[in-house]
Amino acid sequence: MIVRTLQATGKIAVIVRTGLLAGIVVAAMVYPIAAVAGLSAKAGADQLDADASKLPLTAPAQTTRVYAADAHTLITQFYDEFRTYTPIGTISPFIQQAIVAAEDARFYEHHGVDLKGIARAFVANRQAGSVSQGASTLTMQYVRNVLRDSAKTPADVRAATEQTPARKLREMRLAIDLEKRISKAEILERYLNVAYFGHRAYGVYAAAEVYFSKRPADLTLAEAATLAGLVQAPSTYDPAVANRAPATERRNYVIDRMVELHMADPARAAQAREQPVQLHLSEPANDCVSVPAAHNDWGFFCDLLKSWWMEQDAFGSSPLERLDRLRRGGYTIVTSLDPNTQATAQAHVLDKEKVTSTFAHGVVAIEPGTGRVRAMAVNRLYSLDQSHNGPQTDRLRRGKIKGSYPNTVNPLLGGGDLPGYQAGSSFKIFTMLAALEQGMPLSTSIYAPRRYRSVYPSGPHEPASCGGRWCPENSTGSMTGRQTIWSGFGKSVNTFFVQLEQRVGAENAVRMAERLGLHWRTGVDAHQAAPGRASGWGAFTLGVADTTPLELVDAYATIGADGMYCEPLPVLSITGFDGAPATVNGPAGRRVEVAAPRCHQVVTPEVARAAVDAARCVTGYKAATGNCGGWSTAQQVYPMVKRPVAGKTGTTDDNRTAWFVGITPGLTVLAFIADPDNPFHAIGTANHWKPVRTAAETLRDALAGTPVRGFTPPPPELVGAPKSTRRH
């Protein structure tokens, strides 16, 4: 019937020229005649024509590897199919020969379809009364794998794998066409990179790593024969089970075939046959939950990377498409994570707060001028298993869900969709920047009473309400008196900053925060920050809005970089499997690397330098141009860091959270402590010192051995007094 079909459509000459005529006749006989009856003359011919040049020659799905900033330390991998494409020149000759011996002894003699093999299969199947033996060449097997892997729908998968004459004919035609287009060596290379060896190992690189923890170039004869024996039936011949007899028998069969085909020295083969199957199994890491156990803390940074990747248009038009590219694209990602900074940050975090604590104590370190995230440490274990977690601290949810300690994958440090935490007085930076930008100098003097009746409205039952107005107060009576921006910021004087906010306009402080990268993460905050309403948000300057540690540290890094805001960036480089950097459309239509810093000026260098000068008062380093007022909220920081450092503390009402961010020209570090499960669970005054010390110790150790760099003083017009000659 197939012959009549081909004659009727004028295709017989093509088949005769390829020497396939007899083979197709035999192939049809391998299957029940009834299965062929449905192939109409026109449909069969159209299918052959349509498929002739449709086989994609692109590389198959590959593993993406993620490294630390040293480009050597592996953090994790992402894959759907564990595979790394490997050139034939770096694959052991043993495995090349073993695959040919096991699967297609006449590989180098046929042109994609083996007529002798088809005849042999026909005889065997007739004797067995069923399909007991196939006749697929390596080329045909490769074609089948490519069609399956390139399938877009379940129907495409079925069409590529179903046992029908139509599918077999399609494979034959594509195999013949392929052998005209590329060499035998390239076909073998491609086959070795798509074949499935069991245990989620796709391709010879993955198989060598999974079973023997080595590279394909280093496979021995016995190991190569073991792997070659797997592709026919990975489960049946699995060597990683208690009963290795089937695997051993199959391996020895392959070795014997290699001897018969003069691919292996008989003496060497005999020696290999006598060896027991010896494995060195490894479980390849996959996704963020598979970071090395000794470095479980890397999981939170990995989660940031994954979230960032899924936002990048360069990798697809939707988060799902981008995730697919991450898992199948074979990228090499060198991240910004510095193992030394991460290690010191994690050590100092755990020194203050154990993983079993209800309070999350964490650190984020970022590089000013690039936005590169150098460390993300928190006293939690990155794990999906929360079955043994502690109870909820929120009594309304207690008994319904577990607490988030010690195990969690929640983005407690930023990079996800959690709202974060109130940051308290650390928000005063935005009011100060707005004032400086409007030309108010650092010497601006305002009398700060213990309690101040502001112009901002307040409900009768809201905290700090007095007669319908918002009336904030200072934490201690020692703040009462005339303050400047230097002393008001260094001592964190609430009533000074509320008055300063009134002068600059609360809306300008809110817009400044947006310019420095803050997002409104709750409906309440977004409502308050909206144009037309932000002007009445007086409490904004005291940090009542939610933010994440990552957002806030980046805002402070901006003033440490002379007003240059850079998006938080978790990567140093991203290259495809072809070695080319991943790029995206940049300004003026130019292509720029996806991993390049994304920075723009949000305030002038002069304004940023003035803000840093006031922030020096906080740490005990003292301002270069003015008087800090005798004391500050974190004056122990400079003696600990022992290099130029600025910063800001932050606490919220009722001591619910505590923060400290430290700024140096080379690194900005933020530490915080809060209960992510229950924002009303106060940390208490006893824990205020922990963020200060953790951030200072992290700065000290991370910068050890690096050149000491100073700050540039602000210009006279933003000082408002003769320039000081203090240290810079």
ChimeraX attribute file (.defattr): number of C-alpha atoms within 10 A of each C-alpha:
attribute: neighborCount
match mode: 1-to-1
recipient: residues
	/A:1	14
	/A:2	19
	/A:3	14
	/A:4	11
	/A:5	18
	/A:6	19
	/A:7	13
	/A:8	13
	/A:9	13
	/A:10	11
	/A:11	15
	/A:12	16
	/A:13	12
	/A:14	12
	/A:15	15
	/A:16	11
	/A:17	9
	/A:18	14
	/A:19	14
	/A:20	21
	/A:21	19
	/A:22	14
	/A:23	19
	/A:24	21
	/A:25	15
	/A:26	18
	/A:27	21
	/A:28	21
	/A:29	15
	/A:30	24
	/A:31	18
	/A:32	13
	/A:33	12
	/A:34	7
	/A:35	13
	/A:36	16
	/A:37	10
	/A:38	11
	/A:39	15
	/A:40	13
	/A:41	16
	/A:42	12
	/A:43	12
	/A:44	19
	/A:45	17
	/A:46	12
	/A:47	13
	/A:48	18
	/A:49	14
	/A:50	11
	/A:51	14
	/A:52	17
	/A:53	13
	/A:54	11
	/A:55	17
	/A:56	11
	/A:57	11
	/A:58	9
	/A:59	16
	/A:60	23
	/A:61	24
	/A:62	26
	/A:63	26
	/A:64	27
	/A:65	23
	/A:66	24
	/A:67	21
	/A:68	22
	/A:69	20
	/A:70	14
	/A:71	15
	/A:72	10
	/A:73	13
	/A:74	17
	/A:75	26
	/A:76	22
	/A:77	24
	/A:78	27
	/A:79	23
	/A:80	17
	/A:81	19
	/A:82	27
	/A:83	26
	/A:84	23
	/A:85	22
	/A:86	19
	/A:87	13
	/A:88	19
	/A:89	10
	/A:90	12
	/A:91	19
	/A:92	18
	/A:93	18
	/A:94	22
	/A:95	25
	/A:96	20
	/A:97	23
	/A:98	29
	/A:99	24
	/A:100	22
	/A:101	26
	/A:102	22
	/A:103	19
	/A:104	19
	/A:105	20
	/A:106	17
	/A:107	18
	/A:108	11
	/A:109	11
	/A:110	16
	/A:111	21
	/A:112	27
	/A:113	29
	/A:114	23
	/A:115	20
	/A:116	13
	/A:117	18
	/A:118	23
	/A:119	18
	/A:120	15
	/A:121	21
	/A:122	24
	/A:123	14
	/A:124	17
	/A:125	18
	/A:126	14
	/A:127	11
	/A:128	11
	/A:129	10
	/A:130	13
	/A:131	16
	/A:132	12
	/A:133	16
	/A:134	15
	/A:135	22
	/A:136	22
	/A:137	25
	/A:138	26
	/A:139	27
	/A:140	24
	/A:141	19
	/A:142	22
	/A:143	26
	/A:144	25
	/A:145	19
	/A:146	21
	/A:147	20
	/A:148	18
	/A:149	15
	/A:150	17
	/A:151	15
	/A:152	10
	/A:153	10
	/A:154	10
	/A:155	9
	/A:156	14
	/A:157	16
	/A:158	13
	/A:159	18
	/A:160	23
	/A:161	14
	/A:162	11
	/A:163	13
	/A:164	15
	/A:165	21
	/A:166	19
	/A:167	15
	/A:168	21
	/A:169	17
	/A:170	22
	/A:171	28
	/A:172	27
	/A:173	22
	/A:174	24
	/A:175	27
	/A:176	19
	/A:177	19
	/A:178	22
	/A:179	17
	/A:180	12
	/A:181	11
	/A:182	11
	/A:183	11
	/A:184	19
	/A:185	13
	/A:186	13
	/A:187	21
	/A:188	18
	/A:189	20
	/A:190	24
	/A:191	22
	/A:192	26
	/A:193	26
	/A:194	25
	/A:195	22
	/A:196	25
	/A:197	28
	/A:198	23
	/A:199	16
	/A:200	16
	/A:201	22
	/A:202	25
	/A:203	27
	/A:204	31
	/A:205	24
	/A:206	29
	/A:207	28
	/A:208	25
	/A:209	18
	/A:210	23
	/A:211	23
	/A:212	18
	/A:213	17
	/A:214	17
	/A:215	18
	/A:216	25
	/A:217	18
	/A:218	17
	/A:219	19
	/A:220	15
	/A:221	23
	/A:222	27
	/A:223	23
	/A:224	26
	/A:225	32
	/A:226	29
	/A:227	28
	/A:228	29
	/A:229	29
	/A:230	24
	/A:231	17
	/A:232	14
	/A:233	12
	/A:234	17
	/A:235	15
	/A:236	13
	/A:237	25
	/A:238	23
	/A:239	23
	/A:240	17
	/A:241	10
	/A:242	7
	/A:243	11
	/A:244	15
	/A:245	15
	/A:246	13
	/A:247	24
	/A:248	23
	/A:249	15
	/A:250	22
	/A:251	29
	/A:252	22
	/A:253	18
	/A:254	27
	/A:255	32
	/A:256	22
	/A:257	20
	/A:258	25
	/A:259	18
	/A:260	13
	/A:261	14
	/A:262	12
	/A:263	19
	/A:264	19
	/A:265	13
	/A:266	15
	/A:267	10
	/A:268	13
	/A:269	18
	/A:270	15
	/A:271	12
	/A:272	19
	/A:273	21
	/A:274	11
	/A:275	11
	/A:276	11
	/A:277	17
	/A:278	13
	/A:279	14
	/A:280	12
	/A:281	15
	/A:282	13
	/A:283	12
	/A:284	17
	/A:285	18
	/A:286	19
	/A:287	19
	/A:288	24
	/A:289	19
	/A:290	20
	/A:291	21
	/A:292	15
	/A:293	11
	/A:294	7
	/A:295	15
	/A:296	17
	/A:297	22
	/A:298	29
	/A:299	26
	/A:300	29
	/A:301	27
	/A:302	23
	/A:303	21
	/A:304	22
	/A:305	21
	/A:306	20
	/A:307	18
	/A:308	16
	/A:309	21
	/A:310	21
	/A:311	15
	/A:312	15
	/A:313	15
	/A:314	15
	/A:315	22
	/A:316	16
	/A:317	12
	/A:318	13
	/A:319	16
	/A:320	12
	/A:321	14
	/A:322	21
	/A:323	20
	/A:324	18
	/A:325	21
	/A:326	23
	/A:327	23
	/A:328	20
	/A:329	24
	/A:330	26
	/A:331	25
	/A:332	22
	/A:333	27
	/A:334	24
	/A:335	26
	/A:336	26
	/A:337	26
	/A:338	18
	/A:339	17
	/A:340	13
	/A:341	20
	/A:342	23
	/A:343	20
	/A:344	19
	/A:345	29
	/A:346	24
	/A:347	17
	/A:348	24
	/A:349	30
	/A:350	17
	/A:351	12
	/A:352	15
	/A:353	20
	/A:354	16
	/A:355	17
	/A:356	16
	/A:357	15
	/A:358	25
	/A:359	25
	/A:360	25
	/A:361	31
	/A:362	28
	/A:363	30
	/A:364	29
	/A:365	34
	/A:366	28
	/A:367	27
	/A:368	29
	/A:369	25
	/A:370	21
	/A:371	28
	/A:372	26
	/A:373	29
	/A:374	27
	/A:375	28
	/A:376	32
	/A:377	28
	/A:378	28
	/A:379	27
	/A:380	29
	/A:381	21
	/A:382	26
	/A:383	17
	/A:384	11
	/A:385	12
	/A:386	16
	/A:387	10
	/A:388	11
	/A:389	16
	/A:390	17
	/A:391	17
	/A:392	19
	/A:393	20
	/A:394	16
	/A:395	10
	/A:396	9
	/A:397	14
	/A:398	12
	/A:399	11
	/A:400	10
	/A:401	13
	/A:402	17
	/A:403	24
	/A:404	26
	/A:405	24
	/A:406	21
	/A:407	21
	/A:408	18
	/A:409	18
	/A:410	19
	/A:411	20
	/A:412	26
	/A:413	27
	/A:414	23
	/A:415	21
	/A:416	16
	/A:417	12
	/A:418	17
	/A:419	18
	/A:420	23
	/A:421	26
	/A:422	25
	/A:423	28
	/A:424	25
	/A:425	26
	/A:426	25
	/A:427	25
	/A:428	27
	/A:429	26
	/A:430	27
	/A:431	29
	/A:432	29
	/A:433	23
	/A:434	26
	/A:435	23
	/A:436	23
	/A:437	19
	/A:438	13
	/A:439	14
	/A:440	21
	/A:441	23
	/A:442	28
	/A:443	18
	/A:444	18
	/A:445	17
	/A:446	17
	/A:447	14
	/A:448	23
	/A:449	19
	/A:450	19
	/A:451	16
	/A:452	20
	/A:453	20
	/A:454	18
	/A:455	15
	/A:456	17
	/A:457	17
	/A:458	20
	/A:459	13
	/A:460	13
	/A:461	9
	/A:462	11
	/A:463	12
	/A:464	17
	/A:465	17
	/A:466	18
	/A:467	11
	/A:468	16
	/A:469	18
	/A:470	22
	/A:471	21
	/A:472	21
	/A:473	21
	/A:474	18
	/A:475	14
	/A:476	9
	/A:477	11
	/A:478	11
	/A:479	23
	/A:480	17
	/A:481	13
	/A:482	15
	/A:483	23
	/A:484	24
	/A:485	33
	/A:486	32
	/A:487	28
	/A:488	30
	/A:489	30
	/A:490	30
	/A:491	24
	/A:492	26
	/A:493	28
	/A:494	26
	/A:495	28
	/A:496	28
	/A:497	25
	/A:498	27
	/A:499	19
	/A:500	24
	/A:501	26
	/A:502	18
	/A:503	14
	/A:504	19
	/A:505	19
	/A:506	27
	/A:507	25
	/A:508	19
	/A:509	28
	/A:510	24
	/A:511	18
	/A:512	22
	/A:513	20
	/A:514	15
	/A:515	16
	/A:516	25
	/A:517	19
	/A:518	20
	/A:519	18
	/A:520	17
	/A:521	17
	/A:522	14
	/A:523	9
	/A:524	11
	/A:525	17
	/A:526	15
	/A:527	13
	/A:528	19
	/A:529	23
	/A:530	15
	/A:531	12
	/A:532	10
	/A:533	13
	/A:534	21
	/A:535	20
	/A:536	18
	/A:537	21
	/A:538	24
	/A:539	19
	/A:540	26
	/A:541	25
	/A:542	27
	/A:543	21
	/A:544	19
	/A:545	25
	/A:546	19
	/A:547	23
	/A:548	24
	/A:549	26
	/A:550	25
	/A:551	21
	/A:552	22
	/A:553	28
	/A:554	31
	/A:555	30
	/A:556	30
	/A:557	33
	/A:558	31
	/A:559	30
	/A:560	31
	/A:561	27
	/A:562	25
	/A:563	25
	/A:564	24
	/A:565	27
	/A:566	25
	/A:567	20
	/A:568	25
	/A:569	22
	/A:570	28
	/A:571	26
	/A:572	21
	/A:573	19
	/A:574	21
	/A:575	20
	/A:576	14
	/A:577	17
	/A:578	10
	/A:579	10
	/A:580	11
	/A:581	18
	/A:582	19
	/A:583	17
	/A:584	16
	/A:585	13
	/A:586	11
	/A:587	7
	/A:588	6
	/A:589	8
	/A:590	9
	/A:591	12
	/A:592	14
	/A:593	17
	/A:594	23
	/A:595	22
	/A:596	15
	/A:597	18
	/A:598	16
	/A:599	15
	/A:600	13
	/A:601	15
	/A:602	18
	/A:603	21
	/A:604	13
	/A:605	20
	/A:606	21
	/A:607	25
	/A:608	25
	/A:609	22
	/A:610	31
	/A:611	29
	/A:612	29
	/A:613	30
	/A:614	29
	/A:615	29
	/A:616	28
	/A:617	33
	/A:618	32
	/A:619	30
	/A:620	24
	/A:621	24
	/A:622	29
	/A:623	26
	/A:624	24
	/A:625	27
	/A:626	24
	/A:627	17
	/A:628	27
	/A:629	17
	/A:630	11
	/A:631	15
	/A:632	22
	/A:633	20
	/A:634	22
	/A:635	19
	/A:636	16
	/A:637	25
	/A:638	22
	/A:639	14
	/A:640	14
	/A:641	22
	/A:642	14
	/A:643	18
	/A:644	21
	/A:645	31
	/A:646	31
	/A:647	34
	/A:648	30
	/A:649	32
	/A:650	25
	/A:651	24
	/A:652	19
	/A:653	16
	/A:654	12
	/A:655	19
	/A:656	22
	/A:657	29
	/A:658	30
	/A:659	29
	/A:660	30
	/A:661	27
	/A:662	31
	/A:663	32
	/A:664	25
	/A:665	21
	/A:666	19
	/A:667	22
	/A:668	31
	/A:669	32
	/A:670	32
	/A:671	31
	/A:672	31
	/A:673	27
	/A:674	26
	/A:675	21
	/A:676	24
	/A:677	18
	/A:678	18
	/A:679	16
	/A:680	16
	/A:681	18
	/A:682	19
	/A:683	20
	/A:684	12
	/A:685	13
	/A:686	8
	/A:687	17
	/A:688	20
	/A:689	16
	/A:690	22
	/A:691	26
	/A:692	28
	/A:693	21
	/A:694	28
	/A:695	29
	/A:696	31
	/A:697	21
	/A:698	30
	/A:699	29
	/A:700	18
	/A:701	15
	/A:702	21
	/A:703	17
	/A:704	12
	/A:705	8
	/A:706	8
	/A:707	9
	/A:708	13
	/A:709	13
	/A:710	14
	/A:711	20
	/A:712	18
	/A:713	22
	/A:714	21
	/A:715	16
	/A:716	16
	/A:717	15
	/A:718	21
	/A:719	25
	/A:720	16
	/A:721	13
	/A:722	10
	/A:723	15
	/A:724	15
	/A:725	9
	/A:726	11
	/A:727	13
	/A:728	16
